[in-house]
């Protein structure tokens, strides 16, 4: 066995719908990748084990195997629990959930839990590894507010690389469901895009009527001719993102300046436009290396706390 054979780790981002495994060399280089639409939600335990065995056989002699995401949830292989915020990389590394999947030892990354500014609980699972990677890379500031727009958008307050607290908004999932079926789907024709209708939605969500009233109002606007059907999705998206940003401003008004935006480019572009409309700014960031560098950061931290 050569030095090169053992001088790598395996990092697995295993979510509800997708599986991504990375062979990560000691210098952080990703030397190979395996991606499959084999998320936790669609697999039996025997199938999870078979998939892990496939990866371990493809990249033998890894010094460590890490996994993050829904693999550590109550629907995954084993519940890895949550680390309470404020959470440092060392605190997360010290709570790695050690399991065996088949013959292979796997360290599952725990999620994070916090109490928001209003005292309500919030949780995340999977994003913590991405955040650690971005801080390690120097791509985002170690102190400040960071956003991860997506199906369940996360807004995270960092202080010197420590996750202090965060907020989750389901605006992405709500938009997908509203435009796929139900009453509002009948007034939508085309994708959500930046433009006057989107901005109108962002502005409308900043005060006055509540979100449920505003959402039905989108249908009334189309029926009464105040909004073209082709602009329906853009207006709805603006309402939902605008309502999300209104919540963020209530929690962290002092940190609402240039916000790093980590996620899919089209969605991040809409968030950046909405932030601009509200007198702030967003900086979309490519996140291809985030998870892999996060696994490496945890590997290094785990060695330090061992």
C-alpha positions in Angstrom: 0.0 0.0 0.0 1.6 3.3 -1.0 1.5 6.6 0.9 -0.7 8.0 -1.8 -3.3 5.2 -1.2 -4.0 6.3 2.3 -3.4 10.0 2.0 -7.1 10.9 1.3 -10.4 11.0 3.1 -13.9 10.5 1.7 -16.6 13.1 2.3 -20.2 12.3 1.5 -23.0 14.9 1.2 -26.1 12.6 1.5 -29.3 14.5 1.4 -33.0 13.6 1.0 -32.8 13.4 -2.8 -29.2 13.3 -3.9 -25.9 11.5 -3.0 -22.5 13.1 -3.6 -19.3 11.5 -2.6 -15.8 13.1 -2.9 -12.3 11.7 -2.7 -10.5 14.5 -1.0 -6.7 14.6 -0.9 -4.7 16.0 2.0 -4.2 19.4 0.3 -8.0 19.7 -0.3 -7.9 18.7 -3.9 -11.0 16.7 -5.0 -9.5 13.9 -7.1 -12.7 12.1 -7.9 -16.5 12.5 -7.5 -19.5 10.1 -7.5 -23.0 11.7 -7.8 -26.2 9.7 -7.9 -29.9 10.6 -7.4 -30.0 8.2 -4.5 -31.1 10.3 -1.6 -32.0 9.0 1.9 -35.7 9.4 1.4 -35.8 6.8 -1.3 -33.5 4.1 0.2 -33.9 1.1 2.5 -31.0 0.5 4.9 -29.7 -2.3 2.8 -29.5 0.1 -0.2 -27.7 2.7 1.9 -25.1 0.1 2.9 -24.7 -1.1 -0.7 -24.1 2.5 -1.9 -21.5 3.2 0.8 -19.8 -0.1 0.0 -19.6 0.9 -3.6 -17.8 4.1 -2.7 -15.4 2.5 -0.3 -14.5 -0.1 -2.8 -14.0 2.5 -5.6 -11.7 4.5 -3.3 -10.1 2.0 -0.9 -7.8 2.7 2.0 -9.3 6.1 2.9 -7.9 7.3 6.3 -11.5 8.5 7.2 -15.0 8.5 5.9 -17.3 11.5 6.7 -20.9 12.0 5.9 -23.2 15.0 6.4 -26.8 15.8 5.6 -29.9 13.7 6.1 -27.9 10.5 6.6 -27.6 11.8 10.2 -31.4 12.5 10.6 -34.2 10.4 12.1 -34.9 9.1 8.6 -31.2 8.3 7.8 -28.8 5.7 8.9 -28.5 7.0 12.5 -29.6 10.2 14.2 -26.4 12.3 14.8 -28.2 14.8 16.9 -27.5 18.5 17.1 -24.8 20.7 18.5 -26.2 23.7 20.3 -25.0 27.2 19.1 -22.7 28.9 19.5 -20.9 26.1 17.6 -17.2 26.2 16.6 -15.5 23.8 14.2 -13.9 22.1 17.3 -17.3 21.7 19.0 -18.7 20.1 15.9 -15.7 17.8 15.4 -16.0 16.8 19.0 -19.5 15.6 18.5 -19.0 13.5 15.3 -21.4 10.5 15.4 -19.4 7.4 15.0 -21.2 4.5 13.2 -20.5 1.5 11.1 -22.2 1.1 7.8 -21.5 -2.4 6.8 -17.8 -3.0 7.5 -16.9 0.6 7.2 -16.5 3.2 10.0 -18.2 6.4 9.2 -18.2 9.7 11.1 -21.6 11.4 10.6 -21.5 15.2 11.1 -24.2 16.4 13.6 -26.6 19.2 12.7 -26.8 22.5 14.5 -29.5 23.9 16.8 -30.1 27.4 18.1 -32.6 29.7 19.7 -33.4 32.6 17.4 -33.7 36.2 18.6 -37.4 35.6 19.3 -36.6 32.6 21.5 -38.0 30.0 19.0 -35.9 26.9 18.2 -34.3 26.4 14.7 -32.2 23.5 13.3 -30.0 22.8 10.3 -28.4 19.7 8.9 -25.8 19.6 6.1 -25.3 23.4 5.7 -22.9 23.4 8.7 -20.3 21.5 6.7 -20.7 23.9 3.8 -20.3 26.9 6.0 -17.1 25.5 7.6 -15.6 25.0 4.2 -16.4 28.5 3.0 -14.8 30.0 6.2 -11.8 27.8 5.8 -11.4 28.8 2.2 -11.7 32.5 3.1 -14.5 32.9 0.6 -16.8 34.4 3.3 -15.9 36.5 6.3 -15.5 34.7 9.6 -17.7 37.4 11.1 -21.0 38.6 9.7 -24.3 37.4 8.2 -24.3 34.7 5.5 -27.3 33.5 3.4 -27.8 30.1 1.8 -30.9 30.6 -0.4 -32.7 27.5 -1.5 -35.7 25.2 -0.8 -35.2 26.0 2.9 -33.1 29.1 3.0 -30.7 29.7 5.9 -29.5 33.0 7.3 -26.5 32.5 9.6 -24.7 34.8 11.9 -21.0 34.0 12.3 -18.5 35.4 14.8 -14.9 34.5 14.2 -15.9 31.3 12.4 -18.4 30.3 15.1 -22.1 29.8 14.2 -23.9 32.0 16.8 -27.5 31.7 15.5 -29.5 31.2 12.4 -32.9 31.4 10.8 -34.6 29.1 8.3 -37.3 30.2 5.8 -39.3 27.7 3.7 -40.0 30.3 1.0 -38.4 28.1 -1.7 -40.6 25.1 -0.9 -43.7 27.2 -0.6 -43.1 28.7 -4.0 -42.6 25.3 -5.6 -45.8 24.0 -4.1 -47.9 27.0 -4.8 -46.9 27.1 -8.5 -47.2 23.4 -9.0 -50.8 22.8 -7.8 -53.7 24.6 -6.2 -55.4 27.9 -6.8 -52.3 30.0 -7.4 -51.0 27.6 -10.0 -53.8 28.7 -12.3 -52.5 32.3 -12.4 -48.9 31.4 -13.2 -47.4 31.0 -16.6 -43.6 30.9 -16.9 -40.6 31.1 -14.5 -39.9 33.7 -11.8 -37.7 36.4 -13.2 -36.2 39.7 -12.1 -38.4 42.7 -13.2 -41.1 45.1 -12.1 -43.5 42.3 -11.0 -40.8 40.7 -8.8 -39.9 44.0 -7.2 -43.5 44.9 -6.6 -43.8 41.6 -4.7 -40.7 42.4 -2.6 -42.0 45.8 -1.7 -45.5 44.6 -0.9 -44.1 42.1 1.7 -42.4 44.8 3.7 -45.5 46.0 5.5 -49.2 46.2 5.6 -51.1 42.9 4.9 -49.8 39.6 6.1 -48.3 37.0 3.7 -51.3 34.8 3.5 -53.5 37.8 2.5 -50.8 38.9 0.0 -50.6 35.5 -1.6 -54.3 35.3 -2.4 -54.1 38.9 -3.6 -51.7 37.7 -6.3 -54.6 35.7 -7.8 -56.9 38.7 -7.5 -54.4 40.9 -9.3 -54.3 38.5 -12.3 -58.1 38.0 -12.4 -58.7 41.8 -12.3 -56.0 42.5 -14.9 -53.6 44.3 -12.6 -50.9 41.6 -13.2 -50.2 39.6 -16.4 -50.4 35.9 -15.9 -46.8 35.6 -17.3 -45.7 37.8 -14.4 -47.5 35.8 -11.7 -44.6 33.6 -10.8 -42.3 36.6 -10.5 -44.7 38.4 -8.2 -45.2 35.4 -6.0 -41.4 34.9 -5.7 -41.0 38.5 -4.8 -43.6 38.2 -2.1 -42.0 35.2 -0.6 -38.4 36.5 -0.7 -39.6 39.9 0.5 -41.3 38.4 3.5 -38.2 36.4 4.2 -36.0 39.5 4.1 -38.5 41.3 6.3 -37.9 38.6 9.0 -34.2 38.8 8.5 -34.2 42.6 9.0 -36.2 42.2 12.3 -33.5 39.8 13.6 -30.3 41.3 12.3 -30.8 44.9 11.1 -27.2 45.8 11.9 -25.8 43.0 9.8 -27.9 43.6 6.7 -25.2 45.1 4.5 -23.3 43.1 1.8 -24.5 39.5 2.4 -22.6 36.5 0.9 -25.2 34.4 -1.0 -24.3 30.7 -1.3 -26.5 28.6 -3.6 -27.8 28.1 -7.1 -26.9 31.1 -9.3 -30.4 32.0 -10.6 -31.9 32.0 -7.1 -29.0 33.9 -5.6 -29.5 36.5 -8.4 -33.1 37.1 -7.3 -32.0 37.5 -3.6 -29.3 39.9 -4.6 -31.8 42.0 -6.5 -34.3 42.0 -3.6 -31.5 43.0 -1.2 -30.6 45.9 -3.5 -34.2 47.1 -3.6 -34.1 47.2 0.2 -31.0 49.3 0.3 -28.5 46.5 0.9 -26.5 44.2 -1.4 -25.8 40.5 -1.9 -22.7 38.8 -3.3 -23.4 35.5 -5.0 -20.6 33.0 -4.3 -19.8 29.8 -6.2 -19.9 27.0 -3.6 -18.5 24.0 -5.5 -15.7 23.5 -3.0 -17.7 24.3 0.1 -18.7 20.9 1.3 -15.3 19.2 0.5 -13.3 21.9 2.3 -15.7 21.6 5.2 -15.0 17.9 5.4 -11.3 18.6 5.4 -11.7 21.3 8.1 -13.6 18.8 10.3 -10.9 16.1 9.6 -8.2 18.6 10.8 -10.3 19.7 13.8 -11.0 16.1 14.8 -7.3 15.4 14.8 -6.7 18.4 17.0 -9.4 17.5 19.6 -8.6 13.7 19.6 
